[in-house]
Every structure is written in structure tokens, then in C-alpha cells.
Amino acid sequence: MTEATFPQCRIDSHRFLNPETTERLLNRIISVPGIRRMVLNGPRLPSTVPFGPAKGTANPHPMRKTIRVGDQDMELQVHVGTVLLELENRDVIPALKTAIKPVFTDFPFGLKEGKFMKTEPSLVDYCKYGPNADKEMLGLADPNSKSRPVIIQGTK
């Protein structure tokens, strides 16, 4: 069994976040130094209807928007409910909690520490990135996605 070298945290909101709240949250997260990796989890928001009689037609979902995180535009592909983070060290957690607290004024959230991301390559990582995959990309592969993860540089 492998152990995470870096501490990991999970931010659970008690509601799904709308794009504006997600944008505010992500900008506050990247302003905290010491964040290594981040994964947004939630139900997928496909651009076209994936099945049924309307298969292949446009899926105009109000939560599928382009947001600005840092100096980069990013299209939301999930309705964000959970954010997974990998940190440089545990000293980042108090600063992270202080930074994100103002975003959650209307509903509660939880910040938990544990192991939430893979630390060793899986078969999906091998198929997506090959045998010499970048260690920072582990666990970020979606086997159904045709695109690669979005890389956002935080402020240092």
C-alpha cells in the first residue's frame, strides 16, 4: 500500500456551486501558496446530449460556463460539489481555511484532511499518458475525456 507523500484535503460544500461561486473559490484557493494539485468533482455537464432521443444535440446547461481562474479561462465540465487538493505541507491548511471561508457565507462547507487522490499510476494513467507520465498528472485522467487536465499556475 502506498502512502501519500504530500497531505491532501477535500472541500465539501453542502450544495453544488454555481459558476460564479466556483470562480471565486478557485481564485481564492490559488492565491494560497503551497497548493500542488487540485481536482474538481461533481456531475458531468456534457456539451451534447449523450443518450436518448435527443442524442447528439446541444445541451444548453446553465452551469456549463467559462470561468476565469487566475489569468486563464477554463470551461466548467462538471457541476462542482467537491474540490480535492494536494498540499506542499500541513502548514497550508489554516491559510487555506481562512482564504475559502468568505466564499461560503450562505451555506456550510467542510474541510477534511485525508487521502483523496491517487499517488501511484493506474492503468488509466498509463493508457492516457504512457509509461513515463508526469507524477503531478497522476489521478487526474478521466478515461472518457478526450481532453487533458487544465494546468493553472498559482500565485507565488
PLY file of the C-alpha trace (Angstrom):
ply
format ascii 1.0
element vertex 156
property float x
property float y
property float z
element edge 155
property int vertex1
property int vertex2
end_header
0.00 0.00 0.00
1.28 3.44 -0.86
1.25 6.45 1.41
0.74 10.00 0.19
3.94 11.98 0.47
2.01 15.23 0.50
-1.04 15.97 2.65
-4.39 16.07 0.87
-7.60 17.94 1.70
-11.17 17.82 0.48
-13.52 20.80 0.44
-17.13 19.61 0.60
-19.87 22.16 0.08
-23.37 21.32 1.23
-24.66 22.42 -2.19
-23.41 22.30 -5.74
-21.62 25.53 -6.61
-22.76 27.82 -9.39
-20.07 29.01 -11.85
-19.63 32.41 -10.17
-19.08 30.82 -6.74
-16.73 28.25 -8.26
-14.72 31.06 -9.88
-14.45 32.97 -6.58
-13.48 29.79 -4.70
-10.80 28.74 -7.19
-9.27 32.22 -7.30
-9.05 32.25 -3.51
-7.53 28.75 -3.48
-4.80 29.58 -6.00
-3.91 32.70 -4.02
-2.73 30.43 -1.17
0.89 29.35 -1.69
1.59 25.65 -1.23
-1.18 24.06 -3.35
0.31 21.36 -5.61
-2.71 19.82 -7.38
-6.45 20.36 -7.48
-9.35 18.28 -8.81
-12.95 19.49 -9.22
-15.56 16.77 -8.66
-19.25 16.73 -9.44
-21.76 15.52 -12.02
-20.57 15.88 -15.60
-22.05 18.65 -17.76
-21.80 17.30 -21.33
-21.89 19.77 -24.21
-24.15 17.44 -26.20
-26.89 15.10 -25.02
-25.14 11.71 -24.53
-28.15 9.38 -24.93
-31.88 9.18 -25.58
-33.97 10.57 -28.44
-32.07 13.89 -28.39
-28.63 12.23 -28.55
-26.06 14.46 -30.23
-28.00 17.71 -29.93
-26.65 20.67 -28.00
-27.11 20.54 -24.22
-27.58 24.18 -23.11
-26.94 23.71 -19.38
-26.84 26.98 -17.37
-23.96 25.71 -15.18
-21.66 24.95 -18.15
-19.86 28.26 -18.44
-16.37 29.56 -18.99
-14.84 30.98 -15.82
-11.62 32.92 -15.28
-9.19 31.39 -12.79
-6.04 33.42 -12.29
-5.16 34.67 -15.76
-6.62 31.68 -17.61
-10.10 30.92 -18.96
-11.47 27.49 -18.12
-14.70 25.83 -19.26
-16.54 24.09 -16.43
-17.20 20.48 -17.39
-18.66 19.45 -14.02
-21.18 20.96 -11.61
-18.70 21.41 -8.75
-19.60 19.92 -5.39
-16.20 18.80 -4.07
-12.67 20.14 -4.52
-9.71 17.84 -3.85
-6.36 19.43 -3.05
-2.82 18.18 -2.62
-0.68 20.48 -0.47
3.06 21.03 -0.04
2.72 20.58 3.74
0.18 20.72 6.56
1.08 24.33 7.41
-1.01 25.43 4.40
-4.32 24.19 5.90
-5.03 27.15 8.26
-4.29 29.68 5.49
-6.48 27.69 3.08
-9.39 27.61 5.52
-9.08 31.36 6.12
-9.00 32.05 2.37
-12.07 29.99 1.45
-14.29 30.84 4.44
-15.64 34.12 2.91
-16.88 32.23 -0.17
-19.25 30.06 1.88
-21.45 32.69 3.53
-24.88 31.32 2.50
-24.31 27.62 3.19
-21.85 25.49 5.18
-18.79 23.63 3.94
-16.35 21.08 5.32
-12.58 20.92 5.03
-11.27 17.41 5.67
-7.75 16.06 5.66
-7.04 12.55 4.36
-6.03 10.66 1.23
-8.33 11.50 -1.69
-6.10 11.35 -4.81
-4.03 8.56 -6.26
-0.29 8.71 -5.64
0.73 5.78 -7.88
-0.03 5.38 -11.61
-3.08 3.32 -12.50
-3.95 1.58 -15.76
-5.96 4.63 -16.84
-2.95 6.89 -16.21
-0.71 4.51 -18.19
-3.16 4.41 -21.13
-3.68 8.18 -21.10
-0.09 9.39 -20.52
2.24 6.43 -21.19
4.92 4.77 -19.04
6.85 7.97 -18.26
3.88 10.00 -17.00
4.45 13.17 -15.04
3.89 12.39 -11.33
1.82 15.57 -10.94
-0.71 14.27 -13.51
-1.45 11.01 -11.64
-5.10 10.51 -10.84
-6.18 13.43 -13.00
-7.07 11.29 -16.02
-10.71 10.79 -16.93
-10.90 7.70 -19.16
-13.91 9.12 -21.04
-12.39 12.54 -21.70
-10.70 13.46 -24.95
-9.03 16.50 -23.36
-6.14 16.81 -20.94
-6.42 18.43 -17.49
-6.24 22.22 -17.26
-2.96 23.46 -15.74
-3.33 26.68 -13.74
-0.32 28.38 -12.26
-0.99 29.76 -8.79
0.43 32.98 -7.43
3.66 32.54 -5.52
0 1
1 2
2 3
3 4
4 5
5 6
6 7
7 8
8 9
9 10
10 11
11 12
12 13
13 14
14 15
15 16
16 17
17 18
18 19
19 20
20 21
21 22
22 23
23 24
24 25
25 26
26 27
27 28
28 29
29 30
30 31
31 32
32 33
33 34
34 35
35 36
36 37
37 38
38 39
39 40
40 41
41 42
42 43
43 44
44 45
45 46
46 47
47 48
48 49
49 50
50 51
51 52
52 53
53 54
54 55
55 56
56 57
57 58
58 59
59 60
60 61
61 62
62 63
63 64
64 65
65 66
66 67
67 68
68 69
69 70
70 71
71 72
72 73
73 74
74 75
75 76
76 77
77 78
78 79
79 80
80 81
81 82
82 83
83 84
84 85
85 86
86 87
87 88
88 89
89 90
90 91
91 92
92 93
93 94
94 95
95 96
96 97
97 98
98 99
99 100
100 101
101 102
102 103
103 104
104 105
105 106
106 107
107 108
108 109
109 110
110 111
111 112
112 113
113 114
114 115
115 116
116 117
117 118
118 119
119 120
120 121
121 122
122 123
123 124
124 125
125 126
126 127
127 128
128 129
129 130
130 131
131 132
132 133
133 134
134 135
135 136
136 137
137 138
138 139
139 140
140 141
141 142
142 143
143 144
144 145
145 146
146 147
147 148
148 149
149 150
150 151
151 152
152 153
153 154
154 155
